[in-house]
């Protein structure tokens, strides 16, 4: 589920539309707690469905492309 690779189709044949915080954390190599912090701060957009919090591929791409590259010296 990276920014360059579209999500794999599900068994229904439809592409995956929404992802959990755990799936996003795995995809961007951070903890689930970090994903939740980024969501609460507004840095990582999300979709709310009742009490559920889900992330669209566009939300993940927006977050990834909005980060600045930092070069370590």
Residue, then its C-alpha position, 0 to 999 in steps of 0.5 A: x500500500x505504498x504511494x506508488x503501488x495501488x492497493x491490491x484488489x479484495x476478494x470481491x474484485x473491487x479495489x480496497x477503498x479504506x484502510x485501518x490505522x494498523x494498515x497505514x502504520x505498516x505501510x508507512x513504517x510507523x507505530x499505530x500510536x503515531x498514526x493516531x497522533x498524526x490523525x488527532x493533530x490533523x497532519x494525516x487526514x482520515x474518514x470517519x464512519x460512525x465511530x470508526x476511523x479509516x484512511x483512503x489512499x488519497x489521505x495516505x498519499x497527501x500525508x506522504x507527499x506533504x512531508x519534507x525531505x530532510x538530509x542528515x549531515 
